[in-house]
């Protein structure tokens, strides 16, 4: 007996294509555009086709992890080695330079407001008792470590 309704437009190769698009940040609406189906169809494929759901989850997890790492590096600052080949007196020479990117205050605030909402959320506590001596000491120590690493 056949199942009622329209046959699925899903093809097995869609799983890998969906993973690739999710690595680039695709939403369900974006996937619907790629596969030329309705967004609800993507929802159904995720719910009913395990390999498609797994590909979407994995692609998004990798993309989210890359963004989180980049945000963290921007928040605490980082160093990057740049190699450049130049022509000097007719000879090629390789120059290596280490570029230091200092911490970005906006990225710090964004990170802390999302990771430590209890301490850094937009709502200010009615009294200052929400800040324990241990919390303040930990934040001071972290700031000092970040400053020393940047020097």
Backbone as CSV, one residue per row, in Angstrom:
resi,resn,N_x,N_y,N_z,CA_x,CA_y,CA_z,C_x,C_y,C_z
1,UNK,0.852,-1.182,0.000,0.000,0.000,0.000,0.889,1.234,0.000
2,UNK,0.552,2.182,-0.807,1.335,3.412,-0.895,0.835,4.410,0.135
3,UNK,1.739,5.303,0.521,1.341,6.326,1.490,0.607,7.443,0.772
4,UNK,-0.362,8.049,1.469,-1.130,9.112,0.841,-0.278,10.377,0.700
5,UNK,-0.662,11.207,-0.210,0.018,12.488,-0.375,1.042,12.452,-1.496
6,UNK,1.619,13.577,-1.680,2.598,13.771,-2.746,3.915,13.072,-2.380
7,UNK,4.585,12.446,-3.360,5.874,11.815,-3.061,6.918,12.884,-2.697
8,UNK,7.881,12.494,-1.885,8.882,13.451,-1.434,9.805,13.866,-2.574
9,UNK,10.247,15.095,-2.521,11.214,15.598,-3.485,12.649,15.368,-3.003
10,UNK,12.776,14.798,-1.809,14.092,14.593,-1.206,14.924,13.583,-1.985
11,UNK,16.224,13.910,-2.118,17.194,13.008,-2.735,18.328,12.808,-1.731
12,UNK,18.905,11.628,-1.643,19.963,11.363,-0.656,21.144,12.336,-0.725
13,UNK,21.477,12.829,-1.897,22.606,13.760,-2.016,22.319,15.123,-1.385
14,UNK,21.062,15.376,-1.035,20.714,16.646,-0.387,21.341,16.778,1.000
15,UNK,21.598,15.664,1.669,22.155,15.727,3.023,23.507,16.432,3.011
16,UNK,24.409,16.015,2.129,25.739,16.632,2.075,25.661,18.073,1.602
17,UNK,24.772,18.345,0.682,24.604,19.726,0.209,24.069,20.614,1.338
18,UNK,23.143,20.094,2.112,22.606,20.852,3.249,23.709,21.120,4.281
19,UNK,24.538,20.119,4.547,25.653,20.291,5.488,26.576,21.410,5.021
20,UNK,26.914,21.398,3.738,27.794,22.431,3.188,27.186,23.821,3.330
21,UNK,25.905,23.933,3.054,25.235,25.239,3.181,25.140,25.668,4.640
22,UNK,24.897,24.709,5.538,24.821,25.048,6.961,26.182,25.472,7.508
23,UNK,27.262,24.939,6.959,28.603,25.389,7.339,28.790,26.874,7.028
24,UNK,28.040,27.355,6.051,28.108,28.764,5.653,27.041,29.611,6.342
25,UNK,26.276,28.983,7.247,25.304,29.735,8.029,23.879,29.681,7.515
26,UNK,23.569,28.747,6.648,22.221,28.680,6.075,21.161,28.369,7.120
27,UNK,20.042,29.057,7.006,18.866,28.798,7.840,17.957,27.822,7.099
28,UNK,16.878,27.400,7.745,15.915,26.532,7.061,15.316,27.227,5.847
29,UNK,15.067,28.519,5.954,14.532,29.272,4.812,15.548,29.287,3.667
30,UNK,16.821,29.431,4.004,17.861,29.405,2.970,17.917,28.038,2.302
31,UNK,17.827,26.976,3.098,17.832,25.631,2.535,16.629,25.415,1.628
32,UNK,15.496,25.961,2.025,14.294,25.847,1.186,14.538,26.495,-0.171
33,UNK,15.202,27.639,-0.185,15.528,28.307,-1.455,16.480,27.458,-2.292
34,UNK,17.492,26.878,-1.642,18.479,26.059,-2.345,17.806,24.868,-3.016
35,UNK,16.932,24.188,-2.285,16.301,22.974,-2.792,14.980,23.250,-3.503
36,UNK,14.613,24.520,-3.572,13.388,24.954,-4.258,12.151,24.230,-3.729
37,UNK,12.046,24.273,-2.381,10.879,23.711,-1.707,10.396,24.730,-0.677
38,UNK,9.282,24.449,-0.058,8.753,25.325,0.990,9.556,25.120,2.278
39,UNK,9.677,26.163,3.108,10.384,26.008,4.385,9.815,24.868,5.238
40,UNK,8.525,24.652,5.172,7.902,23.567,5.937,8.424,22.204,5.484
41,UNK,8.770,22.092,4.208,9.326,20.845,3.690,10.675,20.557,4.335
42,UNK,11.479,21.599,4.503,12.779,21.426,5.169,12.544,20.955,6.605
43,UNK,11.577,21.570,7.281,11.235,21.138,8.644,10.855,19.654,8.659
44,UNK,10.063,19.224,7.695,9.639,17.824,7.618,10.826,16.899,7.345
45,UNK,11.716,17.307,6.453,12.884,16.479,6.153,13.757,16.323,7.393
46,UNK,13.918,17.408,8.144,14.715,17.338,9.371,14.050,16.391,10.376
47,UNK,12.737,16.442,10.457,12.004,15.605,11.412,11.950,14.139,10.994
48,UNK,11.924,13.862,9.693,11.652,12.502,9.227,12.837,11.780,8.582
49,UNK,13.892,12.519,8.204,15.011,11.887,7.500,16.262,12.052,8.357
50,UNK,16.636,11.017,9.098,17.732,11.133,10.059,19.053,11.623,9.464
51,UNK,19.431,11.139,8.265,20.714,11.573,7.700,20.690,13.051,7.297
52,UNK,19.533,13.555,6.902,19.412,14.974,6.569,19.491,15.807,7.852
53,UNK,18.781,15.379,8.872,18.812,16.090,10.162,20.223,16.114,10.733
54,UNK,20.918,14.987,10.653,22.284,14.908,11.171,23.209,15.855,10.405
55,UNK,23.080,15.899,9.104,23.914,16.784,8.283,23.669,18.244,8.635
56,UNK,22.425,18.620,8.810,22.087,20.000,9.174,22.653,20.341,10.551
57,UNK,22.447,19.455,11.523,22.969,19.682,12.885,24.489,19.817,12.891
58,UNK,25.161,18.901,12.206,26.632,18.925,12.185,27.163,20.181,11.513
59,UNK,26.576,20.545,10.392,27.014,21.757,9.692,26.841,22.990,10.545
60,UNK,25.722,23.090,11.209,25.467,24.249,12.064,26.368,24.256,13.290
61,UNK,26.640,23.083,13.853,27.511,23.014,15.036,28.923,23.471,14.690
62,UNK,29.433,23.046,13.550,30.778,23.460,13.137,30.813,24.965,12.894
63,UNK,29.810,25.479,12.191,29.765,26.920,11.914,29.665,27.728,13.205
64,UNK,28.806,27.298,14.121,28.648,28.007,15.397,29.943,27.976,16.205
65,UNK,30.633,26.846,16.183,31.894,26.736,16.924,32.953,27.669,16.347
66,UNK,33.015,27.778,15.032,33.988,28.691,14.408,33.694,30.138,14.791
67,UNK,32.423,30.501,14.776,32.058,31.874,15.127,32.355,32.135,16.600
68,UNK,32.035,31.174,17.464,32.306,31.347,18.893,33.800,31.506,19.145
69,UNK,34.607,30.712,18.461,36.061,30.830,18.630,36.547,32.199,18.155
70,UNK,36.053,32.651,17.027,36.451,33.961,16.503,36.027,35.081,17.443
71,UNK,34.826,34.977,17.981,34.354,35.990,18.928,35.224,35.991,20.174
72,UNK,35.549,34.807,20.677,36.399,34.704,21.853,37.767,35.325,21.587
73,UNK,38.371,34.989,20.460,39.683,35.550,20.125,39.615,37.071,20.010
74,UNK,38.552,37.560,19.428,38.397,39.007,19.314,38.217,39.639,20.689
75,UNK,37.515,38.962,21.579,37.266,39.492,22.924,38.542,39.550,23.758
76,UNK,39.401,38.539,23.646,40.604,38.497,24.489,41.851,38.992,23.769
77,UNK,41.762,39.204,22.473,42.923,39.608,21.697,43.692,38.380,21.239
78,UNK,44.450,38.544,20.180,45.227,37.427,19.657,46.368,37.938,18.794
79,UNK,47.273,37.025,18.450,48.395,37.350,17.584,48.303,36.512,16.324
80,UNK,48.771,37.098,15.232,48.712,36.419,13.947,50.040,36.652,13.238
81,UNK,50.655,35.597,12.753,51.920,35.728,12.034,51.636,35.886,10.548
82,UNK,52.239,36.918,9.964,52.047,37.221,8.550,53.380,37.033,7.840
83,UNK,53.364,36.248,6.789,54.563,36.069,5.973,54.335,36.754,4.637
84,UNK,55.375,37.448,4.174,55.257,38.195,2.933,56.566,38.045,2.173
85,UNK,56.490,37.830,0.885,57.677,37.747,0.049,57.834,39.081,-0.671
86,UNK,59.045,39.675,-0.530,59.323,40.969,-1.161,60.574,40.842,-2.015
87,UNK,60.718,41.758,-2.928,61.899,41.809,-3.768,62.797,42.902,-3.221
88,UNK,64.005,42.544,-2.783,64.950,43.498,-2.209,66.273,43.380,-2.954
89,UNK,66.639,44.450,-3.681,67.880,44.480,-4.471,67.982,43.276,-5.400
90,UNK,66.883,42.986,-6.046,66.863,41.905,-7.017,66.716,40.510,-6.445
91,UNK,66.644,40.371,-5.134,66.492,39.056,-4.510,65.164,38.971,-3.777
92,UNK,64.573,37.793,-3.871,63.352,37.562,-3.103,63.714,37.291,-1.656
93,UNK,63.005,37.946,-0.756,63.201,37.715,0.674,61.846,37.510,1.323
94,UNK,61.847,36.628,2.295,60.626,36.361,3.034,60.662,37.151,4.330
95,UNK,59.656,37.968,4.553,59.530,38.738,5.784,58.445,38.103,6.639
96,UNK,58.731,37.983,7.915,57.757,37.452,8.855,57.488,38.510,9.904
97,UNK,56.236,38.761,10.143,55.842,39.773,11.117,54.693,39.225,11.960
98,UNK,54.772,39.435,13.261,53.689,39.032,14.152,52.841,40.264,14.465
99,UNK,51.580,40.176,14.108,50.649,41.275,14.320,49.815,40.966,15.560
100,UNK,49.741,41.904,16.468,48.954,41.727,17.689,47.636,42.479,17.536
101,UNK,46.547,41.772,17.747,45.226,42.370,17.732,44.760,42.485,19.179
102,UNK,44.582,43.688,19.682,44.198,43.854,21.086,42.751,43.403,21.328
103,UNK,42.390,43.175,22.581,41.002,42.812,22.893,40.031,43.883,22.427
104,UNK,38.869,43.444,22.016,37.818,44.343,21.555,36.746,44.423,22.640
105,UNK,36.526,45.627,23.141,35.588,45.812,24.252,34.178,45.356,23.878
106,UNK,33.732,45.660,22.681,32.389,45.254,22.260,32.226,43.742,22.270
107,UNK,33.249,43.035,21.791,33.193,41.577,21.789,33.224,41.040,23.219
108,UNK,33.994,41.692,24.096,34.038,41.280,25.512,32.648,41.394,26.135
109,UNK,32.020,42.535,25.931,30.695,42.774,26.515,29.694,41.758,25.974
110,UNK,29.718,41.544,24.650,28.787,40.590,24.047,28.992,39.204,24.632
111,UNK,30.250,38.775,24.724,30.572,37.447,25.263,30.067,37.319,26.701
112,UNK,30.424,38.297,27.539,30.062,38.209,28.952,28.557,38.314,29.176
113,UNK,27.880,39.140,28.407,26.420,39.253,28.566,25.716,37.962,28.197
114,UNK,26.309,37.182,27.318,25.698,35.916,26.931,26.181,34.743,27.766
115,UNK,27.432,34.758,28.182,27.976,33.643,28.948,27.773,33.802,30.448
116,UNK,27.770,35.032,30.939,27.592,35.298,32.374,26.474,36.322,32.563
117,UNK,25.320,35.957,32.081,24.167,36.854,32.116,23.849,37.325,33.530
118,UNK,24.090,36.444,34.522,23.799,36.800,35.908,24.624,38.002,36.369
119,UNK,25.838,38.140,35.853,26.705,39.245,36.255,26.722,40.414,35.272
120,UNK,26.540,40.116,33.977,26.749,41.129,32.958,25.496,41.449,32.148
121,UNK,24.334,40.962,32.559,23.112,41.244,31.822,22.771,42.725,31.851
122,UNK,21.840,43.118,31.009,21.447,44.530,30.932,20.766,45.026,32.196
123,UNK,20.119,44.143,32.915,19.423,44.551,34.139,20.422,44.687,35.272
124,UNK,20.413,45.785,35.907,21.288,46.015,37.053,20.567,45.546,38.312
125,UNK,21.267,44.901,39.212,20.623,44.469,40.453,20.187,45.673,41.285
126,UNK,19.152,45.474,42.074,18.630,46.562,42.918,19.672,46.996,43.933
127,UNK,20.507,46.072,44.369,21.589,46.431,45.278,22.880,45.798,44.774
128,UNK,23.986,46.228,45.275,25.271,45.736,44.810,25.659,44.399,45.421
129,UNK,24.782,43.823,46.237,25.109,42.560,46.886,25.185,41.401,45.893
130,UNK,24.727,41.607,44.637,24.807,40.553,43.633,26.255,40.273,43.244
131,UNK,27.156,41.201,43.513,28.577,41.044,43.204,29.298,40.595,44.467
132,UNK,29.671,39.338,44.508,30.407,38.847,45.672,31.879,39.223,45.524
133,UNK,32.588,39.181,46.633,34.027,39.460,46.600,34.744,38.453,45.708
134,UNK,34.290,37.200,45.703,34.909,36.180,44.865,34.706,36.483,43.376
135,UNK,33.485,36.956,43.013,33.218,37.316,41.619,34.133,38.443,41.167
136,UNK,34.263,39.466,41.976,35.095,40.617,41.626,36.558,40.201,41.532
137,UNK,37.028,39.387,42.461,38.412,38.914,42.430,38.677,38.082,41.175
138,UNK,37.724,37.224,40.803,37.897,36.388,39.609,37.957,37.242,38.351
139,UNK,37.095,38.244,38.267,37.104,39.126,37.098,38.386,39.948,37.043
140,UNK,38.857,40.445,38.182,40.119,41.189,38.221,41.278,40.310,37.771
141,UNK,41.312,39.079,38.230,42.397,38.148,37.877,42.361,37.845,36.378
142,UNK,41.169,37.639,35.836,41.048,37.351,34.400,41.504,38.557,33.587
143,UNK,41.128,39.730,34.002,41.557,40.941,33.285,43.060,41.109,33.343
144,UNK,43.658,40.845,34.482,45.104,40.971,34.621,45.827,39.943,33.748
145,UNK,45.312,38.693,33.707,45.917,37.671,32.838,45.850,38.093,31.377
146,UNK,44.720,38.614,30.955,44.562,39.044,29.559,45.519,40.186,29.257
147,UNK,45.695,41.109,30.187,46.610,42.221,29.979,48.045,41.733,29.851
148,UNK,48.447,40.806,30.710,49.812,40.283,30.679,50.082,39.481,29.408
149,UNK,49.092,38.724,28.947,49.258,37.945,27.714,49.420,38.860,26.519
150,UNK,48.790,40.033,26.552,48.873,40.976,25.458,50.184,41.711,25.387
151,UNK,50.930,41.751,26.488,52.215,42.475,26.505,53.325,41.685,25.882
